Amino acid sequence: SSLIRQALATSRGIRAITVDLLEIKGIDELCKEMIRAIVAMEKHGSFLEKTVKLLSGFRPAVAYEAVTNSWSVSVSPATRFDYASIGELMDVVEELGRRGKLVVVFDEFQDILKIREHGRALAILRSKVQHHGGIAYLFAGSIRSGMERIFTDPESPFLKSAVAMEVGPLDEAAFSAFLRRKFALGKRAVTDEALERVFTIAAGNPGDVQQMCRALWDVSAYRERLDVQHVPGALEVIF
């Protein structure tokens, strides 16, 4: 997810709809998340107004929140969603694709399998996606078995419908250089031995590496040189 956000943030002239399917359990939740993602993409008044009109059949209510400097969207309790609603929302996406380069990201896509008739939902999505030639679709997931079930199971509507790209470990040399720059911003230095120890303990997991480095920061002082002797103290902070 972080990689996708970074890629989109550094791409010019591309708009993105990011649909987060984490922990969805039914058609209502899926459709509401799609509506939220569609509205969230448009930040300018005129485009936002046109987008809301495209969604008028679902009766969304859009409000600006000054505290978060963002638009929030809610759907009338009277709105009823069914499997046909997925197709209708994908038609809205197709219309938005005519306004310029568009990327649609389905994050934690494997969670669509939690829907009772997920095969039906996948079939509708697939029937629409295959005709959206001008729109790029990206399906991301953190559960390998679920993603493989969607894209490699002979019974799945999404069989062989996308190119698989596996995200492997970060290059340790590049990651170490990144971490050193972060320490340097706070006037601290970190030795190669200390970073090697961190990578070993964290087994190369990026989140755990960064948590360890944050703990190293917490046990260090301004202009201090961090060595392996600081690692036990960092572990103590974490635990």
Disulfide bonds with the S-S distance in Angstrom:
none
